[in-house]
Amino acid sequence: MNTEPREVVSIEPCKGLVPLDLRGLWGHRELAFFLLSREIRGRYRQMALGPLWLVIGPLINTVLFTFLFGYVAKVDTDKLPYPLFNYSALVIWSFFASVMQSTARSLLDSRDLIAKVYFPRLIIPAVGVLSALVNVIPSALILGGMMAWYGHVPGWHVLTLPVFFLLAGVTGLAVGVWWAPWIVHYRDLSNVLDYLAKGWMYLTPVVYASSFVPERWRGLYLMNPMAQAVEGMRWALMGVGGVSWSVIGISGVVVVLVLTAGAYQFRREERSIVDIA
């Protein structure tokens, strides 16, 4: 018979500034992977094509953008075939958008679970990031096939690719944790965020090259962290364009500060989520 004393955890309401409890997040990592598995299985259970929608959506967008911007508008693509130019950007943009939207809806979508059992609530947006990483894999494989088709072989720049995905993921997480409490209060803000995301995409060099932006606006434009992530994606994979590591560093610091403040806001608001939702 096991007579070892069990650890007793006392759960009490916090007052004032609520700590982030990052140690608690690591301690509940098994729960995070369980929630990730449940989300992935449940998302495509009632879909005829299932996970194929992960690549169908970006491919349809690429076809539309190729016709509108590649053949009609004939935008500059840094001498890349437009399908490759656009799809490479859509891969990292889709990752960012998935992180942002799943994080923003995390409290609302998990309100039933939150009401039944205690766990660090920041696990829920963390699961959104992990889910977005899993979802980007099929699109990345398609992108690899497109690069082989067009004869583009990555150079040493490809080693910097995780930096740009990290920047995109942290940016999406920073925006999402700020929106999550507000979406609980006002459900239609989820629709507002969708429209803002679409507008943000056109402020990012997804369908055009950054050289399209007038020089007098270039400095302000490049402060958009997703502009750095998208341009960095193309540079890392195909060696086109360029990156400014100083601007990336500044954008990264600003995004981390916004994320930290948003995480504290998230922790403060999570205490009343059950009463509101």
GUBAMAR-328780 format. One record per residue: residue number from 1; residue in three letters; x, y, z of N, C-alpha, C, CB in turn. Coordinates in steps of 0.02 Angstrom, whole numbers. Each point is the difference from the previous one (the first is absolute). Glycine has a CB too. Layout:
<nodes>
  num  residu  n.east  n.north    n.up  ca.east  ca.north   ca.up  c.east  c.north    c.up  cb.east  cb.north   cb.up
  NUM     ala       X        Y       Z        X         Y       Z       X        Y       Z        X         Y       Z
...
</nodes>
This chain:
<nodes>
  num  residu  n.east  n.north    n.up  ca.east  ca.north   ca.up  c.east  c.north    c.up  cb.east  cb.north   cb.up
    1     met      42      -60       0      -42        60       0      44       62       0      -92       -62      61
    2     asn      77      110    -105       40        60      -5     -21       50      54       14       -18    -124
    3     thr      33       32     169      -15        45      56      34       68      -8      -13      -100      74
    4     glu      42      112    -132       34        64     -10     -51       56      -1       92       -56     -66
    5     pro     -77      111     100      -47        56       1      -9       31     -69       32        23     119
    6     arg     -93       -5    -135      -15        31     -64       6       76       5      -76       -95     -29
    7     glu      95      124     -27        5        73      -1     -69       30       1      108        -7     -64
    8     val    -118       55     108      -64        34       6       6       69     -31      -28       -65     105
    9     val     -16       80    -153        0        65     -33     -59       40      24       57       -49    -102
   10     ser     -44      108     129      -52        44      24     -15       52     -53       35       -19     120
   11     ile     -98       23    -141      -21        47     -52     -38       57      33       -5       -92     -88
   12     glu      34      151      85      -32        58      31      -3       57     -51       41       -36     115
   13     pro     -91       79    -111       -4        58     -45      57       48      12     -124       -12      -5
   14     cys     151       39     -49       55        47       5     -27       71       2       77       -79     -60
   15     lys     -41      122      94      -18        70       3      56       41     -31      -70       -19     105
   16     gly      50       76    -134       51        43     -30      26      -29     -64       31        41     113
   17     leu      35      -33    -125       32       -24     -60       6      -76       3       63       108     -12
   18     val     -95     -143     -36       -1       -73       0      64      -26     -33     -127         0      -4
   19     pro     164      -44      37       62       -26     -30     -16      -44     -61       56         3     112
   20     leu      -8       -8    -158      -11       -39     -60       3      -75      14       48        93     -66
   21     asp     -11     -114     117        4       -70      20      26      -44     -58      -94        18      81
   22     leu     152        0    -107       30       -38     -55      20      -70      23       40       106     -51
   23     arg     -22     -112     115       17       -66      27     -61      -46      -2       88        52      74
   24     gly    -146      -24     -59      -62       -40      -4     -15      -23     -71      -43        63      98
   25     leu      59      -20    -147      -10       -20     -69      41      -61     -17      -23       119     -31
   26     trp      86     -119      51       44       -57     -14     -25      -63      38       98        79     -19
   27     gly    -122      -69      79      -24       -57      39     -62      -32     -30       47        55      99
   28     his     -85      -18    -139      -60       -26     -32      11      -14     -74      -70        63      83
   29     arg     131      -76    -103       16       -11     -71     -37      -60     -29      112        52      20
   30     glu    -123     -104      21      -36       -59     -25     -72       19     -18       72       -75      71
   31     leu    -102      119     -31      -68        23     -16       1       39     -66      -28         5     123
   32     ala      80       35    -134        5        38     -62       0      -46     -61       63        91      61
   33     phe     -24     -145     -57        3       -46     -57     -65      -39      -8      124        -9      17
   34     phe    -158       -4      39      -66       -33      -5     -50       46     -34       25       -66     105
   35     leu     -26      129     -86      -46        48     -31      17       10     -74      -14        58     111
   36     leu      79      -59    -127       21         7     -69     -26      -59     -42      103        63      37
   37     ser     -95     -124      -9      -23       -60     -35     -76        2     -10       96       -64      48
   38     arg    -132       85       4      -73         4      -5     -22       51     -52       -7       -35     121
   39     glu      41       92    -123      -18        52     -48      12      -22     -72       28        86      86
   40     ile      28     -119     -98       17       -22     -68     -49      -53     -23      121        27      20
   41     arg    -138      -74      24      -48       -53     -19     -70       27     -10       69       -82      63
   42     gly     -89      128     -20      -68        26      -4     -12       48     -56       -7       -16     120
   43     arg      60       52    -141       -9        53     -50     -23      -27     -67       88        65      58
   44     tyr     -63     -124     -78      -15       -25     -67     -44      -63       1      109        47     -36
   45     arg    -140      -60      93      -39       -62       6     -60       -1     -46       37        -9     117
   46     gln     -71       65    -125      -61         3     -41      13       31     -69      -66         9     105
   47     met     128      -10    -128       16        29     -65      17      -56     -50       42       105      56
   48     ala     -69      -99    -117       12       -52     -50      73       -1     -21     -117        13     -39
   49     leu     148       46      32       70         3     -22      49        4      58      -39        55    -103
   50     gly      14      -43     163       42        -1      60      59       48      -4      -35      -117      16
   51     pro      95       92       2       60        44       2      21       28     -67       36       -66      96
   52     leu     -66       41    -151       18        27     -65     -17       75      -6      -19      -113     -49
   53     trp     -28      136      91      -16        71      -1      58       43      22     -119       -29      23
   54     leu     168        0      10       59        38      21      40       25     -60        6       -69     104
   55     val      -9       31    -159       37        21     -60     -47       26     -54       88       -85      27
   56     ile    -152       64     -25      -47        23     -51     -10       76       4      -58      -111       4
   57     gly      50      136      58      -11        72       9      57       42     -28      -66       -26     101
   58     pro     129       15     -79       55        39     -28       9       -9     -75       55        -9     109
   59     leu     -68      -51    -135        7       -11     -72     -52       39     -39       47      -114      23
   60     ile    -109      115       2      -52        39     -34      17       75       0      -86       -86      34
   61     asn     110      110      25       21        70       4      56       15     -49      -35         3     120
   62     thr      82      -50    -126       57        11     -45     -24        4     -72       75       -61      80
   63     val    -122       19     -99      -27         2     -68     -34       67     -13      -15      -125       1
   64     leu     -26      148      46      -34        64      -9      49       58      -3      -99       -48      60
   65     phe     147       49     -13       48        55       2      45       -1     -61       -3        -3     125
   66     thr      19      -57    -150       42        -5     -60     -35       32     -60       51      -106      44
   67     phe    -117       93     -49      -37        30     -56      -5       76       8      -65      -107     -14
   68     leu      46      129      74      -13        72      11      63       41       0     -101       -31      64
   69     phe     151        7     -25       60        41       9      58      -21     -45      -36        17     117
   70     gly      36      -81    -137       54       -23     -43     -11       14     -73       21       -87      82
   71     tyr     -84       75    -106      -14         7     -72     -35       66     -16       -7      -123      -7
   72     val     -37      146      51      -37        62     -14      41       61      21     -109       -62      15
   73     ala     126       65      49       37        58      26      74       -3     -16      -84        10      90
   74     lys     111      -71     -98       71       -10     -16      46       35      51      -30       -10    -121
   75     val      19       -5     185       40        30      53      70      -29       0     -103        19      68
   76     asp     149       18     -40       70       -22       5       4      -59      49       42       117     -27
   77     thr      -5     -169       8        7       -59      42      72      -19      13     -109       -40     -44
   78     asp     154       88      39       72       -13      10      25      -57     -46      -11        39     119
   79     lys     -16      -41    -181       20       -48     -51     -18      -72      18       92        77     -30
   80     leu    -139      -87      75      -25       -66      17     -64      -14     -38       53         7     114
   81     pro     -67      -69    -132      -67       -17     -27     -53       19      51       48       -95     -70
   82     tyr    -101      127      47      -48        26      49     -30      -54      45      -26        89     -81
   83     pro       8     -148      57      -26       -51      46      47      -15      58      -62       -49     -96
   84     leu     127       43      81       49       -13      52       8       60      46       59       -80     -76
   85     phe     -57      139      46        6        62      38     -57        7      50       58        54     -97
   86     asn    -119      -67      75      -59         9      42      -8      -56      51      -53        62     -94
   87     tyr      61     -124      71      -13       -57      45      50       -1      58      -46       -65     -97
   88     ser     108       84      84       50         1      54     -20       49      54       89       -30     -82
   89     ala    -121       85      62      -24        49      50     -62      -26      35       48        93     -69
   90     leu     -92     -126      32      -63       -24      30      13      -54      53      -59        27    -106
   91     val     113      -65      99       15       -52      50      12       31      68       49       -73     -90
   92     ile      -5      123      93       15        31      65     -57       46      22      123        -7     -26
   93     trp    -158       38     -21      -57        42      19     -57      -44      29       31        83     -90
   94     ser     -44     -140      60      -52       -45      26      18      -24      70      -27       -36    -116
   95     phe      91       24     128       21       -19      67     -14       56      50       89       -73     -49
   96     phe     -70      134      32      -13        57      43     -75        9      13      104        55     -44
   97     ala    -145      -57     -10      -72        10       7     -32      -54      43       -1        56    -111
   98     ser      25     -117     103      -28       -56      40      16       11      74       13       -78     -97
   99     val      49       98     113       18        13      69     -42       56      29      117       -39     -23
  100     met    -123       93     -14      -37        59      23     -73      -16      13       79        72     -63
  101     gln    -112     -105      16      -72       -12       6     -16      -53      53      -12        32    -119
  102     ser      52      -84     123      -13       -52      50      13       27      71       30       -89     -83
  103     thr      21      131      90       14        31      65     -55       48      20      123       -13     -21
  104     ala    -146       53     -27      -51        50      14     -65      -32      23       53        75     -84
  105     arg     -69     -134      59      -62       -35      18      11      -53      54      -41        20    -115
  106     ser     101      -23     142       16       -55      46     -43       -1      63      116         5     -43
  107     leu    -126       53      74      -40         1      61     -73      -16     -14       78        85      48
  108     leu    -104      -58    -102      -71       -11     -17     -12      -73     -19       -9       119     -38
  109     asp      52     -148      -3      -10       -68     -23      10      -52      55       36        37    -113
  110     ser       2      -19     165       16       -48      53     -37       16      65      112       -17     -52
  111     arg    -164       58      48      -33        21      62     -31      -59      38      -23       110     -55
  112     asp      -2     -161      21      -29       -57      35      54      -39      37      -90        -8     -87
  113     leu     147       -1      56       55       -35      33      26       39      59       30       -53    -109
  114     ile     -24      119     101       24        43      53     -46       -4      61       52        77     -85
  115     ala    -117      -84      73      -48        -2      56       3      -65      39      -73        75     -66
  116     lys     102     -127      37       -2       -66      32      64      -20      37      -80       -32     -88
  117     val     137       55      65       63       -24      28      50       57       1      -22      -117     -42
  118     tyr      67      115      91       52        51       5      62      -22     -39      -45        37     112
  119     phe      73        9    -148       66        -7     -31      22       69     -20      -24      -119     -42
  120     pro      89      130      31       23        66     -22     -33       19     -67      110       -17      60
  121     arg    -148       71     -61      -39        17     -59      44       18     -60      -89        39      76
  122     leu     150      -19     -64       45        17     -55      18      -61     -42       45        94      68
  123     ile     -62     -154     -43       11       -60     -40     -42        3     -64       24       -66     105
  124     ile     -83       96    -100      -46        -1     -58      30       38     -60      -97        -7      80
  125     pro     121       69     -72       33        32     -57      64      -36     -21      -49       108      36
  126     ala      84     -139      12       60       -37     -18     -17      -59     -46       53        33     109
  127     val    -110      -65     -95      -23       -54     -43     -16       26     -70      -46       -61     100
  128     gly      19      123    -104      -13        30     -65      63        8     -41      -96        60      50
  129     val     151      -42     -18       64         7     -35      24      -68     -25       30        99      71
  130     leu     -34     -150     -28       21       -67     -20     -42      -26     -57       39       -22     117
  131     ser    -105       35    -114      -44       -22     -53      18       33     -67      -91       -18      85
  132     ala     106       83     -82       20        35     -61      64      -28     -29      -56       103      43
  133     leu     103     -123       0       62       -30     -23     -13      -66     -36       61        55      94
  134     val    -106      -95     -66      -17       -64     -32     -34       13     -67      -12       -55     113
  135     asn     -33      104    -115      -38        14     -61      44       26     -56      -98        23      71
  136     val     154        9     -54       41        30     -53      42      -53     -36        3       107      66
  137     ile       4     -166     -37       43       -51     -30     -22      -20     -70       24       -43     115
  138     pro     -89       26    -127      -19       -17     -69      13       56     -50      -87       -75      47
  139     ser      73      137     -28       13        56     -45      74        7     -14     -101        58      43
  140     ala     143      -70       7       72         4     -10      24      -54     -48       13        47     116
  141     leu     -43     -106    -112       19       -53     -47     -19       19     -72      -14       -86      91
  142     ile     -45      115    -100      -21        24     -66      49       53     -25     -121       -26      27
  143     leu     141       72      17       47        52     -19      67      -31     -22      -55        80      80
  144     gly      77     -131     -44       62       -34     -21      -6      -30     -69       24       -24     119
  145     gly     -82       -5    -135      -11       -27     -67      -1       54     -53      -64       -93      51
  146     met      35      151     -34       -1        55     -48      70       27     -13     -115        30      38
  147     met     155      -26      14       69        23      -9      39      -47     -44       -5        55     111
  148     ala      -5     -120    -102       34       -49     -42     -23        6     -73       11       -78      99
  149     trp     -77       89    -108      -28         7     -67      31       59     -37     -108       -52      40
  150     tyr     116      108      -4       28        60     -32      76        3       4     -106        59      29
  151     gly     137     -109      -1       73        -4       1      34       44      50       -9       -28    -116
  152     his     -23       42     172       30        41      53      25      -45      56      -76        98     -29
  153     val     141      -94      41       30       -40      54      21       48      56       41       -89     -82
  154     pro     -64       79     144       18        46      54      75       -1      14     -113       -18      50
  155     gly     139       76     -32       69         6      21       6       -1      75       25        65    -103
  156     trp      29      -38     129       11        -1      72     -51       44      37      122       -21     -20
  157     his    -153       66     -16      -50        44      31     -57      -39      32       29        87     -83
  158     val     -40     -148      59      -56       -39      26       7      -14      75      -13       -52    -113
  159     leu      74       56     138       12       -12      72     -32       55      43      107       -58     -29
  160     thr    -121      115      -1      -31        55      38     -76       -3      -1       98        70     -27
  161     leu    -127     -120      -7      -72        -4      -8     -37       -2      68       19       -59    -108
  162     pro       6       21     158      -36         0      64      -8       69      32       44      -114      17
  163     val       3      160     -32       -5        67      28     -63       35     -24      126         7       5
  164     phe    -141      -15     -69      -58        34     -29     -66      -32      22       71        33     -98
  165     phe     -70      -99     105      -60       -33      26     -11       18      73       16       -94     -81
  166     leu      38      102     118       -6        20      70     -29       70       4       98       -72      31
  167     leu     -74      118     -73      -27        68      -1     -74        0     -18      113        43     -32
  168     ala    -132      -83     -18      -71        -3     -20     -43      -30      56       35       -11    -119
  169     gly     -10      -42     151      -39       -32      53      -9       45      61       42      -109     -40
  170     val      12      143      60       -5        44      58     -45       59     -15      116       -34      36
  171     thr    -114       60     -98      -43        55     -19     -74      -21       4       90        46     -75
  172     gly    -106     -105      47      -68       -25       3     -23      -11      71       16       -52    -111
  173     leu      29       26     153      -17       -13      70     -11       65      37       66      -106      -3
  174     ala     -25      156     -11       -6        65      34     -67       33     -16      124        14      -5
  175     val    -144      -16     -58      -65        29     -19     -57      -40      31       50        43    -108
  176     gly     -44     -109     105      -54       -43      23     -14        6      74       30       -76     -90
  177     val      22       79     133      -12         2      72     -32       67      21       97       -78      17
  178     trp     -86      130     -57      -33        64      15     -74       -3     -19      109        60     -18
  179     trp    -124      -94     -37      -69        -2     -24     -43      -51      38       42        35    -112
  180     ala     -11      -87     139      -38       -55      30     -50       23      53       97       -73     -23
  181     pro     -77      114      73      -49        21      50     -56       43     -29       90        -4      84
  182     trp     -74       45    -134      -52        43     -29     -50      -39     -40       83        93      -3
  183     ile     -61     -147     -30      -46       -41     -39     -49      -36      46       88       -15     -89
  184     val     -67        0     150      -46       -30      48     -56       49      17       93       -71      47
  185     his     -76      134     -39      -50        51      17     -44       17     -60       79        47      85
  186     tyr     -47      -42    -144      -36        22     -60      17      -49     -56        2       123      36
  187     arg     -47     -170     -49       14       -55     -46      13       24     -72      -72       -73      72
  188     asp      39      127     -92        9        23     -69      69       28     -14     -121        24      -2
  189     leu     161      -13      54       69        23     -11      41      -53     -36       -8        70     102
  190     ser     -14     -132     -99       34       -53     -38      -5       14     -74      -25       -83      91
  191     asn     -33      108    -114       -8        18     -70      42       61     -18     -116       -48       2
  192     val     120       95      45       42        59     -11      72      -20     -10      -79        69      68
  193     leu     103     -116     -27       68       -23      -6      13      -33     -67        4       -16     124
  194     asp     -53      -21    -150        8       -32     -66      11       53     -54      -72       -95      38
  195     tyr      33      149     -35        8        54     -50      66       36       8     -124        13      -3
  196     leu     145       -2      66       65        32      12      57      -43     -27      -48        56     102
  197     ala      41     -122     -94       52       -45     -25       5        4     -76      -20       -76      98
  198     lys     -37       80    -132        1         6     -73      33       66     -21     -104       -70      -8
  199     gly      87      124      43       32        63     -15      75       -1      13     -106        57      26
  200     trp     125      -90      29       71        -6      18      38      -37     -55      -30         1     122
  201     met      -1      -51    -152       34       -38     -52      20       46     -58      -64      -103      33
  202     tyr      20      151     -50       16        44     -56      48       56      20     -112       -25     -48
  203     leu     126       31     113       53        44      23      66      -37       9      -86        70      57
  204     thr      87     -132     -78       58       -44       5      16      -24     -70      -30       -36     119
  205     pro      94       29    -137       18       -20     -69     -15      -73     -15       89        86       4
  206     val    -154     -103      -1      -21       -68     -17     -15       -6     -75      -47       -13     116
  207     val      11       62    -143      -18        -3     -71      44       45     -43     -118       -25      34
  208     tyr     162       63      -3       46        44     -37      66        3      38      -97        69     -47
  209     ala     148      -45      14       65         8      32       3       66      38       54       -69     -91
  210     ser     -12       73     142        4        61      40      26       59     -40       18       -71     100
  211     ser      15       57    -158       24        55     -42     -58       40     -30      101       -68     -26
  212     phe    -161       41      29      -60        35     -24     -18       59      44      -41      -107     -48
  213     val      63      106     111      -17        52      48      43       62     -14      -33       -87      88
  214     pro       4      147     -90       41        61     -11      54        8      53      -99        54     -53
  215     glu     155      -27      33       58         6      44     -16       39      63       73        -7    -100
  216     arg    -114       58      96      -13        42      59     -40      -38      53        2       100     -73
  217     trp     -35     -154      54      -38       -41      48      36      -64      19     -104        48     -48
  218     arg     163      -60      18       33       -64       9      19      -13      73       43         9    -116
  219     gly     -17       42     151       21       -10      69     -58      -21      45       89        83     -18
  220     leu    -146      -47      11      -59       -16      40     -28      -68     -20      -25       121      11
  221     tyr      26     -135     -76      -27       -63     -25      38      -60      27      -35        59    -103
  222     leu     101      -54     106       41       -57      22      -3      -10      76       74        20     -97
  223     met    -104       26     134      -11       -12      71     -55      -50      12       39       116      24
  224     asn     -77     -131     -76      -49       -54       4      38      -66       8      -84        64     -71
  225     pro      78      -98     128       39       -61      10     -15      -54     -51        3        26     119
  226     met     -64      -28    -145      -16       -51     -50      31       16     -67     -106       -23      60
  227     ala     120       87     -74       37        17     -60      71      -30       4      -67       106     -14
  228     gln      96     -101      73       67       -30      10      -2      -76      -6       30        97      73
  229     ala     -83     -127     -45       -6       -73      -2      -8      -26     -71      -50         3     114
  230     val       7       30    -153      -13       -22     -69      61       11     -44     -122        26      15
  231     glu     151       34     -11       61        13     -39      56      -48      21      -34       121     -11
  232     gly      39     -134      76       51       -47      23     -12      -70     -25       14        70     100
  233     met     -77      -90    -105      -17       -67     -26      26       -8     -72     -103        -3      74
  234     arg      91       52    -116       23        -4     -69      76        2      -4     -106        56     -38
  235     trp     136      -14      79       73         5       1      32      -66      23       -9       124      21
  236     ala     -20     -154      30       28       -61      28      -5      -59     -49      -30        41     115
  237     leu     -25      -44    -152      -12       -57     -44      28       10     -70     -101       -24      66
  238     met      96       86     -92       17        11     -71      52       54     -11     -114       -37     -27
  239     gly     137       67      82       55        48      -6     -18       65     -34       74       -95      -2
  240     val    -139      113      -1      -20        62     -33     -14       52      53      -48       -63     -97
  241     gly      53      126      77      -12        54      48      56        4      51     -123       -14     -16
  242     gly     107       36      73       49         6      54     -34       10      66       82        48     -80
  243     val     -44      -54     132      -28        10      67      45       49      39      -51      -117      -1
  244     ser      20      154      44       36        45      45      -4      -29      70      -24       102     -73
  245     trp      79     -130      97       -2       -32      65     -12       50      56       76       -89     -44
  246     ser     -54      150      35      -13        51      51     -75       15       6      114        49     -21
  247     val    -148      -43     -37      -72        12       1     -37      -60      28       11        76     -99
  248     ile      12     -136      81      -31       -61      27       8       -3      75       24       -61    -108
  249     gly      35       81     132       12         1      72     -46       49      36      118       -32     -21
  250     ile    -125       92      -7      -45        50      30     -72      -25       0       77        92     -38
  251     ser     -99     -119     -19      -68       -27      -4     -11      -56      50       -4        32    -121
  252     gly      55      -75     127       -6       -56      47      -6       23      72       66       -68     -79
  253     val     -28      118      98       -3        26      69     -69       30      13      124        22      -1
  254     val    -149       17     -46      -66        32       8     -54      -54       6       38       101     -65
  255     val     -35     -152      23      -50       -53       1       3      -38      67        7       -11    -126
  256     val      52       -3     151        7       -36      64     -29       42      57      103       -59     -43
  257     leu     -91      124      42      -29        44      51     -76        0      -3      103        71      -4
  258     val    -130      -68     -58      -73        -2      -8     -27      -67      24        8        80     -97
  259     leu      27     -134      81      -22       -67      21       1       -6      76       44       -47    -106
  260     thr       8       73     138        5        -5      73     -57       38      33      124       -11      -8
  261     ala    -136       73     -15      -56        39      28     -67      -35     -13       67       105     -17
  262     gly     -75     -133     -44      -61       -35     -16     -11      -62      42       10        44    -114
  263     ala      45      -79     129       -6       -60      41     -23       17      71       91       -54     -68
  264     tyr     -66      109      96      -24        21      66     -73       21      -3      116        38      30
  265     gln    -135       -5     -84      -71        18      -9     -43      -62      -5       34       106     -57
  266     phe     -10     -155      19      -35       -64      -8     -10      -34      67       49       -12    -115
  267     arg       4       10     156       -4       -32      66     -48       38      45      118       -41     -13
  268     arg    -121      106       7      -45        38      43     -72      -12     -18       89        86      13
  269     glu    -104      -89     -77      -68        -8     -23     -25      -72       5       19        95     -76
  270     glu      25     -144      77      -21       -70       1     -39      -17      64       99       -29     -71
  271     arg     -89       69     124      -32       -15      63     -76        6      -3      103        39      57
  272     ser    -127        3    -103      -72        13      -4     -31      -31     -63       18       105      64
  273     ile      20     -145    -100      -25       -26     -64     -62      -43       9      116         3     -43
  274     val    -118      -44      96      -57       -44       9     -64       39      13       78       -87      45
  275     asp     -73      141      -6      -59        40      15     -27       35     -62       43        15     115
  276     ile       2        6    -159      -21        38     -60     -25      -47     -55       83        89      29
  277     ala     -44     -141     -43      -16       -45     -54     -59      -45      17      119         2     -35
</nodes>
